[in-house]
Amino acid sequence: MALDPQVQALLDAAVKANLPPLWRLTPDQARAQYLQRVRRLEPKDETIHRVEDRAIGGTDQQIAIRIYRPRDTETGELLPVLVWYHGGGFVIGSLDTHDTACRRLARLADCMVVAVDYRLAPEWKFPAAVDDSFAALKWVAAHATEIGADATRIAVGGDSAGGNLATVCALMARDAGFPKVAYQLLFYPCTAPEPETPSHHKFADGYILTRQTITWFYKQYLRSPKDMRDFRFGPLIVDDLSQMPPAFILVAGYDPLRDEGVQYATRLVEAGNAVTLVNMPGMVHGFILMGGVLDGAVQALEQSAAALRSAFTPRGRR
């Protein structure tokens, strides 16, 4: 399928802007450019009932989280909760780059969202992001009642690198027996140990996320090539993917990460898990943050939020 016309217009504008590629910048410069781009392309004025920033205990230091509440709740009512991990190649994302997306997911899915500000590379190498992400998931489960969340309805979710962290946390929770994860919401997750699928080469340049940027991200994140053989970086290498939470996996047609997202969905199905795989054929990597200019981003968030809301709803009430 051809590129979506709105995506093509966005790519044409990017060529005219002639910004330096992320891999030529320092991490701080790349973070600033990424935040600026997100704010230019995201929807404006995404209101939410309440947003609360707080810090929780982590493995080595405190972890910042941001709690989104879609509405006021009745006394004793506990909301389902999505623990969200932002994308950005483990290097450039933040609570702020994904603030609007979290607001929209909370509102559309009628759930609490807890966004996790895990440590970034290269200041903090692998597995610091994993350690923070899993510590935050365990904290949410242990303090669910305190924050007004339902410990029996906890989902994990994220985009790109955040999708990687979400599914890695689901694997770790399965193996540890705690917390009980009810659902996975994964947007174009990176799951392969190395960027060598056909889509990595077919869409290596010209579609927002380039192959050079991906390899730059991984160079910042990993301590050595040995880390590529660790399932906490490449969950596709896990032999046993059985007994995983149901998953909604969304991929983009013109995305270097497309094939590994499809492969992961296939592996989950083959292991006996329930999976909904959605391909947005005319979209590019990162598009869910571009709802101010892409109708496809609005559609994708609405569809994914509906799936999450349905997963959180007891069968007798659907």
Buried (B, 14 or more C-beta within 10 A) or exposed (E): EEBBEBBEEBBEEBEEEEEEEBBEBEBEEBBEBBBEBBBEBBBEEBEBEEBEEEEBEBEEEEBBBBBBBBEEEEEEEBBBBBBBBBBBBBBBBBBBBBBBBBBBBBBBBBBBBBBBBBBBBBEBBBBBBBBBBBBBBBBBBEEBEEBBBBBEBBBBBBBBBBBBBBBBBBBBBBEEEEBEBBBBBBBBBBBBBBBEBEBBEEBBEEBBBBBBBBBBBBEBBBEEEEBBEBBBBBBBEBEEBEEBBBBBBBBBBBBBBBBBBBBBBEBBBEBEBEBBBBBBBBBBBBBBBBBBBBEBBBBBBBBBBEBBBBBBEEEEEE
